[in-house]
Amino acid sequence: MNAWIRTLQRYAVPKVLASLVYFIRDGVKISASSRVQLSGRIRFGRKSVVKPYSIIQTSGGSITFGHHCAISSFNHISTGQANIVAGNNVLTGPNVTIVATTRNYRDKSRPIVEQGYASRGIIIGDDVLIGAGAVIVDGSEIGDGAIIGVGSVVTGRVAPYSVVFGSPAKVIMWRQ
């Protein structure tokens, strides 16, 4: 039954209606050309914005962004059973991917599609900038004030006020 409800929330609700509901409920501006699943498990703080062609969806976990966040164009943010929690003043560049679920694949005697998922969740602190094309994977934790460089892949913990670049992301400097 949950799969049917999730499908209806994602695909049957007109994008304009979902944008209007989020604006009335949360005070967030969501582009009508973005696809944000209409769900009580997805919340935004006041004065946040979701730009065109972004996809935000959940398969059971919650997605929460604080106040004054900006999710740029072509972002993909999704979660399985775990949560994505982002603080206030989080900014993402275009083409950022934040996925809080991982497919199980270790058992070579079974097809990958039959092995299910594991979800640990993602935490993003306050005042974080995530550069264009960055990827934040399941289990990552980004501290307050951190900068994630363009095209970086975050696979674990990022210290507060650090500036990280690369794949995997490594500290290159500290904010003063």
PLY file of the C-alpha trace (Angstrom):
ply
format ascii 1.0
element vertex 176
property float x
property float y
property float z
element edge 175
property int vertex1
property int vertex2
end_header
0.00 0.00 0.00
2.81 2.45 0.85
4.33 2.00 -2.60
1.04 3.08 -4.20
0.77 6.16 -2.00
4.40 7.09 -2.71
3.79 6.68 -6.46
0.74 8.94 -6.30
2.62 11.53 -4.23
5.51 11.57 -6.71
3.73 11.39 -10.05
-0.03 12.04 -9.78
0.04 15.35 -7.88
0.57 18.22 -10.32
3.89 19.97 -9.67
2.14 23.35 -9.39
-0.15 22.01 -6.66
2.78 20.52 -4.72
4.62 23.88 -4.98
1.54 25.70 -3.67
1.12 23.32 -0.72
4.77 23.71 0.30
4.52 27.50 -0.03
1.43 27.66 2.21
2.71 25.10 4.73
6.43 25.95 4.93
6.84 29.35 3.26
9.23 27.87 0.70
9.34 28.85 -2.96
9.53 25.78 -5.19
9.77 26.14 -8.94
6.78 24.59 -10.69
9.26 22.82 -12.98
10.84 20.95 -10.05
9.46 17.62 -8.85
9.12 17.64 -5.08
7.16 14.68 -3.75
4.14 15.94 -1.80
4.75 14.35 1.59
4.61 15.21 5.27
8.10 13.67 5.46
9.60 16.50 3.40
9.91 19.88 5.16
11.62 23.20 4.44
12.33 26.19 6.66
11.00 29.65 5.89
12.49 31.64 3.04
14.04 28.58 1.41
13.94 28.08 -2.34
14.04 25.10 -4.71
15.08 26.07 -8.23
13.90 24.50 -11.53
14.34 20.84 -12.47
15.31 19.56 -9.04
13.95 16.24 -7.77
13.29 15.71 -4.06
11.72 12.43 -2.95
11.61 9.94 -0.11
10.91 6.24 0.22
10.14 6.34 3.94
12.74 8.53 5.61
12.35 12.25 6.12
14.04 15.17 4.35
14.34 18.40 6.33
16.01 21.65 5.29
16.27 24.63 7.65
15.57 28.31 7.03
17.12 30.33 4.18
18.30 27.29 2.19
18.75 27.38 -1.59
18.58 24.18 -3.61
19.85 24.97 -7.07
18.71 23.64 -10.44
19.04 19.97 -11.40
19.66 18.71 -7.84
18.58 15.18 -6.89
17.87 14.65 -3.20
16.40 11.33 -2.11
16.33 8.95 0.81
15.34 5.39 1.57
14.35 4.60 5.16
16.90 6.93 6.80
16.74 10.72 7.07
18.42 13.68 5.43
18.70 16.62 7.86
20.15 19.93 6.67
20.52 23.00 8.88
19.90 26.66 8.13
21.59 28.63 5.32
22.58 25.54 3.30
23.35 26.38 -0.33
23.76 23.86 -3.14
25.14 24.53 -6.60
23.55 23.00 -9.70
23.65 19.24 -10.34
24.24 18.25 -6.70
23.24 14.70 -5.69
22.38 13.85 -2.08
21.29 10.22 -1.70
20.72 8.66 1.74
20.46 5.03 0.72
22.81 2.41 -0.64
22.02 -0.74 -2.56
23.24 -4.01 -1.01
25.42 -5.92 -3.47
27.90 -8.18 -1.65
26.13 -11.55 -2.11
27.28 -12.67 -5.56
24.95 -15.70 -5.45
21.91 -13.39 -5.77
21.08 -10.67 -8.29
21.75 -7.19 -6.92
18.13 -6.20 -7.47
17.05 -8.85 -4.92
19.46 -7.75 -2.17
17.61 -4.66 -0.98
18.96 -1.45 0.49
20.81 -0.09 3.50
20.16 3.44 4.76
22.18 5.33 7.38
21.13 8.90 6.62
22.91 12.20 5.99
23.43 15.21 8.28
24.38 18.64 6.93
25.14 21.44 9.42
24.33 25.16 9.26
25.98 27.58 6.81
27.22 24.90 4.40
28.03 25.51 0.73
27.92 22.48 -1.58
29.52 23.19 -4.96
28.16 22.27 -8.37
28.21 18.59 -9.27
29.08 17.41 -5.76
27.81 14.04 -4.54
26.94 13.39 -0.89
26.55 9.66 -0.19
24.70 7.74 2.50
26.24 7.95 5.96
27.90 11.33 5.40
28.00 14.08 8.02
28.98 17.63 7.08
29.86 20.02 9.91
28.73 23.64 10.29
30.36 26.14 7.96
31.95 23.55 5.69
32.56 24.12 1.98
32.25 21.16 -0.41
34.17 21.88 -3.61
32.86 21.56 -7.14
32.57 17.93 -8.25
33.61 16.51 -4.87
32.35 13.20 -3.50
31.66 13.17 0.24
31.82 9.66 1.68
32.09 10.28 5.43
32.58 13.02 7.97
33.53 16.58 6.99
34.85 18.70 9.87
33.20 22.02 10.70
34.63 25.03 8.79
36.79 22.86 6.56
37.05 23.30 2.80
37.13 19.96 1.00
37.72 19.01 -2.64
38.15 15.82 -4.60
36.92 12.28 -4.92
36.88 11.29 -2.15
36.71 14.77 -0.61
39.82 15.75 1.39
40.51 18.88 3.45
42.49 21.46 1.47
42.12 24.38 3.88
40.17 25.77 6.83
37.82 28.77 6.92
39.16 31.61 9.10
0 1
1 2
2 3
3 4
4 5
5 6
6 7
7 8
8 9
9 10
10 11
11 12
12 13
13 14
14 15
15 16
16 17
17 18
18 19
19 20
20 21
21 22
22 23
23 24
24 25
25 26
26 27
27 28
28 29
29 30
30 31
31 32
32 33
33 34
34 35
35 36
36 37
37 38
38 39
39 40
40 41
41 42
42 43
43 44
44 45
45 46
46 47
47 48
48 49
49 50
50 51
51 52
52 53
53 54
54 55
55 56
56 57
57 58
58 59
59 60
60 61
61 62
62 63
63 64
64 65
65 66
66 67
67 68
68 69
69 70
70 71
71 72
72 73
73 74
74 75
75 76
76 77
77 78
78 79
79 80
80 81
81 82
82 83
83 84
84 85
85 86
86 87
87 88
88 89
89 90
90 91
91 92
92 93
93 94
94 95
95 96
96 97
97 98
98 99
99 100
100 101
101 102
102 103
103 104
104 105
105 106
106 107
107 108
108 109
109 110
110 111
111 112
112 113
113 114
114 115
115 116
116 117
117 118
118 119
119 120
120 121
121 122
122 123
123 124
124 125
125 126
126 127
127 128
128 129
129 130
130 131
131 132
132 133
133 134
134 135
135 136
136 137
137 138
138 139
139 140
140 141
141 142
142 143
143 144
144 145
145 146
146 147
147 148
148 149
149 150
150 151
151 152
152 153
153 154
154 155
155 156
156 157
157 158
158 159
159 160
160 161
161 162
162 163
163 164
164 165
165 166
166 167
167 168
168 169
169 170
170 171
171 172
172 173
173 174
174 175
